[in-house]
Amino acid sequence: GTFKLRVRGHTTEQIAFNASVDDVKARLEALANVGTVNVEVEGPTDELGYVWTITFVSTPDNFPPNSRNVGALEYISALSTSVEDDTSATISVEVVQEGSDRLDGTFELTYSDGVTTETTRPLSSFASAWDVQYELESLANIGRV
C-alpha cells in the first residue's frame, strides 16, 4: 500500500509502505513549507512494518534553523493487507521532541543627518520591507527611501 503525509496543509505525493529513506525525504522536501528533513528508517519487521524517524531541520522563512515547531504531521493512509477483512495495516504519528518557538522580538532604526537624530518606532523582527520603508519615511530627517 501507500500513504501520504500532510504538513500544515501541504500534502506529499504517494509514499510506498516500504519506501527508502531517500524517497520519504524527497517527498517531504518537495513541499513548499518544508525546508530540510533528516529521515531514518527501522525495519522491516517480520510483518513488513517500518518505523521512520523524521527530523525537521529547517523550514522556509524561519530563523534560526530549528526555531519553530513545524505543526502537526498528519497521514493519509491507503494501506491494506493481503488477508481478507484484516485491518491491521496502520500508520501512526508520534512527536518525539517539540521544536522551540521561533526567534522573535523588535528593533528600532536610528538615522542621523548630521543635524538631527531620529528613531523609528519598534519594528517586529519579521517586519516586511514595506513596513521598514514606511517607518523610515516617517522620520523627519529622511525623505523617500
DSSP file (Angstrom, degrees, kcal/mol; ACC not computed):
  #  RESIDUE AA STRUCTURE BP1 BP2  ACC     N-H-->O    O-->H-N    N-H-->O    O-->H-N    TCO  KAPPA ALPHA  PHI   PSI    X-CA   Y-CA   Z-CA
    1    1 A G              0   0    0      0, 0.0    16,-2.3     0, 0.0     2,-0.3   0.000 360.0 360.0 360.0-177.1    0.0    0.0    0.0
    2    2 A T  E     -A   16   0A   0     76,-0.4    76,-2.1    14,-0.2     2,-0.3  -0.860 360.0-168.0-136.0 168.3    0.8    3.7    0.0
    3    3 A F  E     -AB  15  77A   0     12,-2.1    12,-2.7    -2,-0.3     2,-0.3  -0.970  11.2-141.4-151.8 164.7    0.4    6.7    2.2
    4    4 A K  E     - B   0  76A   0     72,-2.5    72,-2.7    -2,-0.3     2,-0.4  -0.908  11.9-141.5-124.6 156.1    0.7   10.4    2.1
    5    5 A L  E     - B   0  75A   0     -2,-0.3     7,-2.9     8,-0.3     2,-0.4  -0.944  10.6-157.1-117.6 142.8    1.9   12.9    4.7
    6    6 A R  E     -CB  11  74A   0     68,-2.8    68,-2.9    -2,-0.4     2,-0.5  -0.978   7.3-173.6-123.6 130.5    0.5   16.3    5.3
    7    7 A V  E >  S-CB  10  73A   0      3,-2.8     3,-1.9    -2,-0.4    26,-0.2  -0.965  73.4 -30.4-124.6 112.2    2.3   19.2    7.0
    8    8 A R  T 3  S-     0   0    0     64,-0.9    -1,-0.1    -2,-0.5     3,-0.1   0.871 128.7 -40.2  48.4  47.2    0.3   22.4    7.7
    9    9 A G  T 3  S+     0   0    0      1,-0.2     2,-0.5     0, 0.0    -1,-0.3   0.336 115.6 109.5  90.5  -7.1   -2.0   21.9    4.7
   10   10 A H  E <   -C    7   0A   0     -3,-1.9    -3,-2.8    21,-0.0     2,-0.4  -0.894  52.5-156.6-105.8 132.7    0.6   20.7    2.2
   11   11 A T  E     -C    6   0A   0     -2,-0.5    -5,-0.2    -5,-0.2    64,-0.0  -0.887   8.4-131.4-116.4 136.9    0.4   17.0    1.2
   12   12 A T        -     0   0    0     -7,-2.9     3,-0.1    -2,-0.4    16,-0.1  -0.206  30.4 -99.2 -72.2 168.2    3.1   14.8   -0.3
   13   13 A E        -     0   0    0      1,-0.2    -8,-0.3    14,-0.1    -1,-0.1  -0.300  67.4 -59.7 -71.6 172.1    2.8   12.6   -3.3
   14   14 A Q        -     0   0    0    -10,-0.1     2,-0.4    -2,-0.1   -10,-0.2  -0.266  53.1-157.2 -57.4 140.6    2.1    8.9   -2.6
   15   15 A I  E     -A    3   0A   0    -12,-2.7   -12,-2.1    -3,-0.1     2,-0.1  -0.992  17.4-124.0-122.6 127.1    4.8    7.1   -0.5
   16   16 A A  E >   -A    2   0A   0     -2,-0.4     3,-2.1   -14,-0.2   -14,-0.2  -0.374  22.1-118.4 -68.4 148.0    5.1    3.3   -0.7
   17   17 A F  T 3  S+     0   0    0    -16,-2.3    -1,-0.1     1,-0.3   -15,-0.1   0.783 117.6  39.2 -58.4 -26.3    4.8    1.5    2.6
   18   18 A N  T 3  S+     0   0    0    -17,-0.3    -1,-0.3    26,-0.0    -2,-0.1  -0.067  88.0 153.9-113.0  30.9    8.4    0.2    2.1
   19   19 A A    <   -     0   0    0     -3,-2.1     2,-0.1     1,-0.1    -4,-0.0  -0.151  44.7-110.6 -60.1 153.3    9.8    3.5    0.6
   20   20 A S     >  -     0   0    0      1,-0.1     4,-2.2    21,-0.0     5,-0.2  -0.359  27.4-106.8 -77.9 164.5   13.5    4.2    1.0
   21   21 A V  H  > S+     0   0    0      1,-0.2     4,-2.6     2,-0.2     5,-0.2   0.908 122.3  53.4 -55.2 -44.1   14.9    7.0    3.3
   22   22 A D  H  > S+     0   0    0      1,-0.2     4,-2.6     2,-0.2    -1,-0.2   0.872 107.2  50.7 -62.9 -38.2   15.6    9.0    0.1
   23   23 A D  H  > S+     0   0    0      2,-0.2     4,-2.4     1,-0.2    -1,-0.2   0.935 112.5  44.9 -65.9 -46.0   12.1    8.7   -1.2
   24   24 A V  H  X S+     0   0    0     -4,-2.2     4,-2.2     2,-0.2     5,-0.2   0.931 114.9  49.3 -63.9 -44.6   10.5    9.8    2.1
   25   25 A K  H  X S+     0   0    0     -4,-2.6     4,-2.8    -5,-0.2    -2,-0.2   0.928 112.1  48.1 -58.7 -47.6   13.0   12.7    2.3
   26   26 A A  H  X S+     0   0    0     -4,-2.6     4,-1.0     1,-0.2    -1,-0.2   0.892 110.3  51.5 -63.1 -41.2   12.4   13.8   -1.3
   27   27 A R  H  < S+     0   0    0     -4,-2.4     4,-0.3     2,-0.2     3,-0.2   0.918 114.9  42.2 -63.6 -43.4    8.6   13.7   -0.9
   28   28 A L  H >< S+     0   0    0     -4,-2.2     3,-1.7     1,-0.2    -2,-0.2   0.926 112.8  51.7 -69.6 -44.5    8.7   15.9    2.3
   29   29 A E  H 3< S+     0   0    0     -4,-2.8    -1,-0.2     1,-0.3    -2,-0.2   0.649  98.0  68.4 -70.1 -12.9   11.3   18.3    1.0
   30   30 A A  T 3< S+     0   0    0     -4,-1.0    -1,-0.3    -3,-0.2     2,-0.2   0.645  79.5  99.7 -76.5 -14.9    9.2   18.8   -2.2
   31   31 A L  S X  S-     0   0    0     -3,-1.7     3,-1.5    -4,-0.3   -19,-0.1  -0.508  78.9-131.2 -74.5 140.9    6.5   20.6    0.0
   32   32 A A  T 3  S+     0   0    0      1,-0.3    -1,-0.1    -2,-0.2    -3,-0.0   0.766 104.9  49.0 -64.2 -26.8    6.7   24.4   -0.2
   33   33 A N  T 3  S+     0   0    0    -26,-0.2     2,-0.4    26,-0.1    -1,-0.3   0.247  98.5  78.6-101.2  14.1    6.6   24.7    3.6
   34   34 A V    <   +     0   0    0     -3,-1.5    25,-0.2     1,-0.2     3,-0.1  -0.982  50.7 178.9-122.1 132.0    9.3   22.2    4.4
   35   35 A G        -     0   0    0     23,-1.6     2,-0.4    -2,-0.4    24,-0.2   0.780  61.9 -11.5 -90.3 -95.7   13.0   23.0    4.1
   36   36 A T  E     -D   58   0B   0     22,-0.7    21,-2.2     2,-0.0    22,-1.7  -0.905  60.9-176.0-114.9 137.9   15.3   20.2    5.0
   37   37 A V  E     -D   56   0B   0     -2,-0.4     2,-0.4    19,-0.2    19,-0.2  -0.948  18.3-143.4-126.8 151.7   14.5   17.0    6.8
   38   38 A N  E     -D   55   0B   0     17,-2.6    17,-2.8    -2,-0.3     2,-0.4  -0.950  22.1-165.1-107.7 136.6   16.6   14.1    8.1
   39   39 A V  E     +D   54   0B   0     -2,-0.4     2,-0.3    15,-0.2    15,-0.2  -0.982  11.0 179.0-127.5 132.2   14.9   10.7    7.7
   40   40 A E  E     -D   53   0B   0     13,-2.2    13,-2.6    -2,-0.4     2,-0.4  -0.938  10.9-158.6-124.3 152.2   15.9    7.4    9.4
   41   41 A V  E     -D   52   0B   0     -2,-0.3     2,-0.4    11,-0.2    11,-0.2  -0.990   8.3-165.3-135.1 142.9   14.1    4.1    9.0
   42   42 A E  E     -D   51   0B   0      9,-2.4     9,-2.3    -2,-0.4     3,-0.2  -0.968  41.7 -32.1-119.3 140.4   14.0    0.9   11.0
   43   43 A G        -     0   0    0     -2,-0.4     7,-0.2     1,-0.3     2,-0.1  -0.638  24.6-123.1 125.4 177.6   12.6   -2.3    9.6
   44   44 A P        -     0   0    0      0, 0.0    -1,-0.3     0, 0.0     6,-0.2   0.379  46.7-160.2 -86.3 154.1   11.2   -4.3    8.1
   45   45 A T    >   -     0   0    0      4,-1.6     3,-1.9    -3,-0.2     5,-0.0  -0.244  44.3 -87.5 -79.5-179.9    9.8   -6.3   10.9
   46   46 A D  T 3  S+     0   0    0      1,-0.3    -1,-0.1     2,-0.1    -3,-0.0   0.784 134.7  50.7 -60.9 -25.8    8.5   -9.9   10.3
   47   47 A E  T 3  S-     0   0    0      2,-0.1    -1,-0.3     0, 0.0     0, 0.0   0.203 124.4-105.7 -95.8  15.1    5.2   -8.3    9.4
   48   48 A L    <   +     0   0    0     -3,-1.9     2,-0.3     1,-0.2    -2,-0.1   0.836  68.5 155.6  62.8  36.0    6.9   -5.9    7.0
   49   49 A G        -     0   0    0    -31,-0.0    -4,-1.6    40,-0.0     2,-0.3  -0.681  23.7-163.4 -91.6 148.6    6.4   -2.9    9.3
   50   50 A Y        -     0   0    0     -2,-0.3     2,-0.5    -6,-0.2    -7,-0.2  -0.946  11.8-153.6-130.3 149.9    8.7    0.1    9.2
   51   51 A V  E     -D   42   0B   0     -9,-2.3    -9,-2.4    -2,-0.3     2,-0.4  -0.984  13.4-166.3-124.5 118.8    9.4    3.0   11.6
   52   52 A W  E     -D   41   0B   0     -2,-0.5     2,-0.6   -11,-0.2   -11,-0.2  -0.875   6.8-157.7-103.2 135.7   10.5    6.3   10.1
   53   53 A T  E     -D   40   0B   0    -13,-2.6   -13,-2.2    -2,-0.4     2,-0.5  -0.969  13.6-168.5-110.7 120.3   12.0    9.0   12.3
   54   54 A I  E     -D   39   0B   0     -2,-0.6     2,-0.5   -15,-0.2   -15,-0.2  -0.940   6.4-169.0-115.8 123.8   11.7   12.4   10.6
   55   55 A T  E     -D   38   0B   0    -17,-2.8   -17,-2.6    -2,-0.5     2,-0.9  -0.958  17.1-142.4-112.3 122.4   13.6   15.4   11.9
   56   56 A F  E     +D   37   0B   0     -2,-0.5   -19,-0.2   -19,-0.2     3,-0.1  -0.753  23.6 176.3 -84.7 107.4   12.6   18.8   10.5
   57   57 A V  E     +     0   0B   0    -21,-2.2     9,-0.5    -2,-0.9     2,-0.3   0.869  62.9   1.7 -83.4 -40.3   15.9   20.6   10.3
   58   58 A S  E     -D   36   0B   0    -22,-1.7   -23,-1.6     7,-0.2   -22,-0.7  -0.994  55.6-161.3-147.9 152.6   14.8   23.8    8.6
   59   59 A T    >   -     0   0    0     -2,-0.3     3,-1.4     3,-0.3   -25,-0.1  -0.991  39.1 -95.5-131.5 142.4   11.6   25.4    7.4
   60   60 A P  T 3  S+     0   0    0      0, 0.0     3,-0.1     0, 0.0   -25,-0.1  -0.220 104.8  14.1 -57.2 143.4   11.4   28.3    5.0
   61   61 A D  T 3  S+     0   0    0      1,-0.2     2,-0.5     0, 0.0   -28,-0.0   0.598  98.6 112.4  69.7  14.9   11.1   31.8    6.5
   62   62 A N    <   -     0   0    0     -3,-1.4    -3,-0.3     6,-0.0    -1,-0.2  -0.977  58.2-134.6-119.2 130.7   12.1   30.8   10.0
   63   63 A F  S    S+     0   0    0     -2,-0.5    40,-0.8    40,-0.2    -5,-0.0  -0.994  76.9  26.3-132.0 138.2   15.3   31.9   11.5
   64   64 A P  S >  S-     0   0    0      0, 0.0     3,-1.2     0, 0.0    39,-0.2   0.687  98.1-103.6 -77.2 170.5   17.4   30.4   13.0
   65   65 A P  T 3  S+     0   0    0      0, 0.0    -7,-0.2     0, 0.0    -2,-0.1  -0.217 107.7  24.4 -54.1 149.6   17.0   26.8   11.8
   66   66 A N  T 3  S+     0   0    0     -9,-0.5    34,-0.9     2,-0.1    -8,-0.1   0.671  89.0 122.9  67.8  19.8   15.2   24.6   14.3
   67   67 A S    <   +     0   0    0     -3,-1.2     2,-0.3    32,-0.1    -4,-0.1   0.294  62.3  42.6 -98.0  11.6   13.5   27.6   15.8
   68   68 A R  S    S-     0   0    0     33,-0.1     2,-0.2    34,-0.1    33,-0.2  -0.993  80.6-107.6-156.4 144.5    9.9   26.7   15.4
   69   69 A N        -     0   0    0     -2,-0.3     3,-0.1    30,-0.3    33,-0.1  -0.544  26.4-143.6 -68.9 137.1    7.5   23.8   15.7
   70   70 A V        -     0   0    0      1,-0.2     2,-0.2    -2,-0.2    -1,-0.1   0.823  40.0-122.9 -72.2 -31.3    6.5   22.5   12.3
   71   71 A G        -     0   0    0    -64,-0.1    -1,-0.2     2,-0.1     2,-0.2  -0.578  53.7 -19.8 109.3-178.5    3.0   21.7   13.3
   72   72 A A        -     0   0    0     -2,-0.2   -64,-0.9    -3,-0.1     2,-0.7  -0.408  54.2-147.2 -67.7 130.7    1.0   18.5   13.2
   73   73 A L  E     -B    7   0A   0     -2,-0.2     2,-0.3   -66,-0.2   -66,-0.2  -0.895  25.2-171.4 -94.2 118.8    2.3   15.9   10.8
   74   74 A E  E     -B    6   0A   0    -68,-2.9   -68,-2.8    -2,-0.7     2,-0.4  -0.743  10.9-144.2-111.4 158.4   -0.7   14.0    9.5
   75   75 A Y  E     -B    5   0A   0     -2,-0.3     2,-0.5   -70,-0.2   -70,-0.2  -0.913   6.3-157.0-121.6 151.6   -1.0   10.9    7.5
   76   76 A I  E     -B    4   0A   0    -72,-2.7   -72,-2.5    -2,-0.4     2,-0.3  -0.982  27.2-154.0-124.1 114.5   -3.4    9.8    4.8
   77   77 A S  E     +B    3   0A   0     -2,-0.5   -74,-0.2   -74,-0.2    -2,-0.0  -0.704  37.7 162.9-103.4 140.6   -3.4    6.1    4.5
   78   78 A A        +     0   0    0    -76,-2.1   -76,-0.4    -2,-0.3   -75,-0.1  -0.077  40.6 139.9-131.6  29.1   -4.2    3.7    1.7
   79   79 A L        +     0   0    0    -78,-0.2     2,-0.3    10,-0.1    10,-0.1  -0.437  20.1 161.7 -77.1 148.6   -2.5    0.7    3.4
   80   80 A S        -     0   0    0     -2,-0.1     2,-0.3     8,-0.1     7,-0.1  -0.955  28.7-126.5-153.2 169.2   -4.0   -2.7    3.3
   81   81 A T        -     0   0    0      5,-0.5     5,-0.1    -2,-0.3     4,-0.1  -0.737  24.4-118.9-115.4 170.0   -3.0   -6.3    3.8
   82   82 A S  S    S+     0   0    0     -2,-0.3     2,-0.5     2,-0.1    -1,-0.0   0.475  89.0  94.8 -85.8  -1.3   -3.4   -9.3    1.6
   83   83 A V  S >  S-     0   0    0      3,-0.1     3,-1.9     1,-0.0    -2,-0.3  -0.809  86.4-112.0 -94.2 125.8   -5.6  -11.1    4.2
   84   84 A E  T 3  S+     0   0    0     -2,-0.5     3,-0.1     1,-0.3    -2,-0.1  -0.278  97.1   4.2 -58.5 135.9   -9.3  -10.6    3.7
   85   85 A D  T 3  S+     0   0    0      1,-0.2     2,-0.6    -4,-0.1    -1,-0.3   0.593  93.1 139.3  63.9  15.1  -11.0   -8.4    6.4
   86   86 A D    <   +     0   0    0     -3,-1.9    -5,-0.5    -5,-0.1     3,-0.2  -0.800  25.2 174.6 -90.8 121.8   -7.6   -7.7    8.0
   87   87 A T        +     0   0    0     -2,-0.6    -1,-0.1     1,-0.1    -8,-0.0   0.031  44.7 112.1-111.8  25.4   -7.4   -4.1    9.2
   88   88 A S        +     0   0    0      2,-0.1     2,-0.8     1,-0.0    -1,-0.1   0.627  45.3 100.3 -78.3 -12.4   -4.0   -4.4   10.9
   89   89 A A        +     0   0    0     -3,-0.2     2,-0.3   -10,-0.1   -10,-0.1  -0.641  56.7 157.8 -75.6 110.9   -2.1   -2.3    8.5
   90   90 A T        -     0   0    0     -2,-0.8     2,-0.4   -10,-0.1   -10,-0.1  -0.867  35.3-148.7-134.4 164.1   -1.9    1.1   10.3
   91   91 A I        -     0   0    0     -2,-0.3     2,-0.3   -12,-0.1   -16,-0.1  -0.986  17.3-179.8-129.2 141.7    0.0    4.3   10.4
   92   92 A S        -     0   0    0     -2,-0.4     2,-0.4   -18,-0.1   -18,-0.0  -0.984  16.3-146.0-139.7 154.7    0.6    6.4   13.5
   93   93 A V        -     0   0    0     -2,-0.3     2,-0.4   -18,-0.1   -18,-0.0  -0.979  15.9-177.7-121.9 130.9    2.4    9.6   14.1
   94   94 A E        -     0   0    0     -2,-0.4     2,-0.6     0, 0.0    -2,-0.0  -0.996  23.5-135.1-129.9 130.3    4.2   10.4   17.4
   95   95 A V        -     0   0    0     -2,-0.4     3,-0.2     1,-0.2    -2,-0.0  -0.756  20.3-178.2 -84.0 120.9    6.0   13.6   18.3
   96   96 A V  S    S+     0   0    0     -2,-0.6     2,-0.3     1,-0.3    -1,-0.2   0.863  71.2   3.1 -86.1 -41.0    9.4   12.7   19.8
   97   97 A Q        -     0   0    0      0, 0.0    -1,-0.3     0, 0.0     2,-0.2  -0.961  69.8-133.1-150.1 129.2   10.5   16.2   20.6
   98   98 A E        -     0   0    0     -2,-0.3     2,-0.1    -3,-0.2   -29,-0.1  -0.509  27.2-123.5 -74.6 147.0    8.8   19.6   20.1
   99   99 A G        -     0   0    0     -2,-0.2   -30,-0.3     1,-0.1     2,-0.1  -0.345  31.2 -99.6 -79.3 171.2   10.8   22.3   18.5
  100  100 A S        -     0   0    0    -34,-0.9    -1,-0.1   -32,-0.2   -31,-0.1  -0.467  44.3 -87.7 -87.4 164.7   11.3   25.7   20.2
  101  101 A D        -     0   0    0    -33,-0.2    -1,-0.1    -2,-0.1   -33,-0.1  -0.325  55.3 -92.0 -66.5 155.9    9.4   28.8   19.4
  102  102 A R        -     0   0    0      1,-0.1     2,-0.2   -33,-0.1    -1,-0.1  -0.287  47.1 -91.0 -68.3 155.5   10.7   31.0   16.7
  103  103 A L        +     0   0    0    -40,-0.8     2,-0.3   -39,-0.2   -40,-0.2  -0.462  59.2 171.1 -63.8 134.0   13.1   33.8   17.4
  104  104 A D        +     0   0    0     -2,-0.2     2,-0.3    -3,-0.1    20,-0.0  -0.903  12.7 103.7-143.3 168.1   11.0   36.9   18.0
  105  105 A G        -     0   0    0     -2,-0.3    20,-2.4     2,-0.0     2,-0.3  -0.947  51.2 -87.5 150.7-167.2   11.4   40.5   19.2
  106  106 A T  E     -E  124   0C   0     -2,-0.3     2,-0.3    18,-0.2    18,-0.2  -0.885  25.5-167.3-134.0 165.1   11.6   44.1   18.0
  107  107 A F  E     -E  123   0C   0     16,-2.1    16,-3.3    -2,-0.3     2,-0.3  -0.970  10.0-143.9-147.4 161.2   14.2   46.5   16.7
  108  108 A E        -     0   0    0     -2,-0.3     2,-0.4    14,-0.2    13,-0.1  -0.934  10.0-142.4-125.1 151.1   14.5   50.2   16.1
  109  109 A L        -     0   0    0     -2,-0.3    11,-2.6    12,-0.3     2,-0.4  -0.947  13.5-162.9-113.7 135.7   16.4   52.1   13.4
  110  110 A T  E     -F  119   0D   0     -2,-0.4     2,-0.4     9,-0.2     9,-0.2  -0.958   5.4-173.1-120.1 136.1   18.1   55.4   14.1
  111  111 A Y  E     -F  118   0D   0      7,-2.7     7,-2.6    -2,-0.4     2,-0.5  -0.994   4.9-168.6-131.2 133.6   19.3   57.8   11.4
  112  112 A S  E     -F  117   0D   0     -2,-0.4     5,-0.2     5,-0.2    -2,-0.0  -0.983  11.3-169.8-120.8 129.1   21.3   61.0   11.9
  113  113 A D        -     0   0    0      3,-1.9     4,-0.1    -2,-0.5    -1,-0.1   0.257  61.5 -95.5 -96.3  11.5   21.7   63.5    9.1
  114  114 A G  S    S+     0   0    0      2,-0.4     3,-0.1     1,-0.1    -2,-0.0   0.168 121.2  51.0  95.1 -17.2   24.5   65.4   11.0
  115  115 A V  S    S+     0   0    0      1,-0.4     2,-0.3    26,-0.1    -1,-0.1   0.721 115.9  19.0-114.8 -49.8   22.0   67.9   12.4
  116  116 A T        -     0   0    0     25,-0.1    -3,-1.9     2,-0.0     2,-0.5  -0.888  61.8-145.9-124.9 156.2   19.2   65.8   13.9
  117  117 A T  E     -F  112   0D   0     -2,-0.3     2,-0.3    -5,-0.2    -5,-0.2  -0.988  18.7-176.0-123.0 128.0   18.8   62.2   15.0
  118  118 A E  E     -F  111   0D   0     -7,-2.6    -7,-2.7    -2,-0.5     2,-0.4  -0.919   8.3-158.2-124.6 149.2   15.5   60.4   14.6
  119  119 A T  E     -F  110   0D   0     -2,-0.3    -9,-0.2    -9,-0.2    -2,-0.0  -0.984  16.6-127.1-129.2 138.5   14.5   56.8   15.7
  120  120 A T        -     0   0    0    -11,-2.6     3,-0.1    -2,-0.4    16,-0.1  -0.224  35.1 -94.1 -71.7 167.6   11.7   54.7   14.3
  121  121 A R        -     0   0    0      1,-0.2   -12,-0.3   -13,-0.1    -1,-0.1  -0.374  64.6 -71.6 -68.9 162.9    9.0   53.1   16.4
  122  122 A P        -     0   0    0      0, 0.0     2,-0.4     0, 0.0   -14,-0.2  -0.394  56.1-154.4 -59.1 133.3    9.8   49.5   17.5
  123  123 A L  E     -E  107   0C   0    -16,-3.3   -16,-2.1    -3,-0.1     9,-0.0  -0.877  19.6-106.6-111.3 143.6    9.5   47.2   14.5
  124  124 A S  E >   -E  106   0C   0     -2,-0.4     3,-2.0   -18,-0.2   -18,-0.2  -0.335  26.8-120.5 -62.3 147.1    8.8   43.5   14.6
  125  125 A S  T 3  S+     0   0    0    -20,-2.4    -1,-0.1     1,-0.3   -19,-0.1   0.668 117.7  50.7 -64.2 -13.7   11.7   41.2   13.8
  126  126 A F  T 3  S+     0   0    0    -21,-0.3    -1,-0.3     2,-0.0    -2,-0.1   0.024  81.1 147.7-109.7  25.6    9.6   39.9   11.0
  127  127 A A    <   -     0   0    0     -3,-2.0     2,-0.1     1,-0.1    -4,-0.0  -0.314  46.5-122.3 -61.3 141.7    8.7   43.4    9.6
  128  128 A S     >  -     0   0    0      1,-0.1     4,-2.1     4,-0.0     5,-0.2  -0.329  23.9-106.0 -78.4 167.0    8.3   43.4    5.8
  129  129 A A  H  > S+     0   0    0      1,-0.2     4,-2.6     2,-0.2     5,-0.2   0.876 123.4  54.2 -59.1 -37.9   10.4   45.7    3.5
  130  130 A W  H  > S+     0   0    0      2,-0.2     4,-2.8     1,-0.2    -1,-0.2   0.917 106.5  50.7 -64.1 -43.0    7.3   47.9    3.1
  131  131 A D  H  > S+     0   0    0      2,-0.2     4,-2.3     1,-0.2    -2,-0.2   0.912 112.2  46.6 -61.1 -43.4    7.0   48.3    6.9
  132  132 A V  H  X S+     0   0    0     -4,-2.1     4,-2.5     2,-0.2    -2,-0.2   0.924 112.9  49.7 -65.3 -44.2   10.6   49.3    7.3
  133  133 A Q  H  X S+     0   0    0     -4,-2.6     4,-2.6     1,-0.2    -2,-0.2   0.929 110.6  50.3 -59.1 -46.2   10.3   51.7    4.3
  134  134 A Y  H  X S+     0   0    0     -4,-2.8     4,-0.9     1,-0.2    -2,-0.2   0.922 112.0  46.9 -59.4 -46.5    7.2   53.3    5.8
  135  135 A E  H  < S+     0   0    0     -4,-2.3     4,-0.5     1,-0.2     3,-0.4   0.901 112.9  49.0 -65.1 -41.3    8.8   53.7    9.3
  136  136 A L  H >< S+     0   0    0     -4,-2.5     3,-1.4     1,-0.2    -2,-0.2   0.920 109.9  50.9 -64.5 -42.4   12.0   55.2    7.7
  137  137 A E  H 3< S+     0   0    0     -4,-2.6    -1,-0.2     1,-0.3    -2,-0.2   0.662 101.0  65.2 -70.3 -14.5   10.0   57.7    5.6
  138  138 A S  T 3< S+     0   0    0     -4,-0.9    -1,-0.3    -3,-0.4     2,-0.2   0.645  80.3  99.7 -78.9 -15.4    8.1   58.7    8.7
  139  139 A L  S X  S-     0   0    0     -3,-1.4     3,-1.4    -4,-0.5   -19,-0.1  -0.527  76.7-134.5 -73.6 138.1   11.3   60.2   10.2
  140  140 A A  T 3  S+     0   0    0      1,-0.3    -1,-0.1    -2,-0.2    -3,-0.0   0.761 101.7  51.6 -65.0 -26.6   11.5   63.9    9.8
  141  141 A N  T 3  S+     0   0    0    -30,-0.1     2,-0.4     2,-0.0    -1,-0.3   0.271 100.0  72.7 -99.7  13.2   15.1   63.9    8.6
  142  142 A I    <   -     0   0    0     -3,-1.4     3,-0.1    -6,-0.2   -29,-0.0  -0.983  59.1-166.2-125.0 138.9   14.6   61.3    5.8
  143  143 A G        -     0   0    0     -2,-0.4     2,-0.2     1,-0.3    -4,-0.1   0.345  59.5 -19.6 -88.8-133.3   12.9   61.8    2.5
  144  144 A R              0   0    0      1,-0.1    -1,-0.3    -7,-0.0   -11,-0.0  -0.524 360.0 360.0 -78.0 143.8   11.9   58.9    0.2
  145  145 A V              0   0    0     -2,-0.2    -1,-0.1    -3,-0.1   -11,-0.1   0.343 360.0 360.0-111.6 360.0   13.5   55.6    0.7
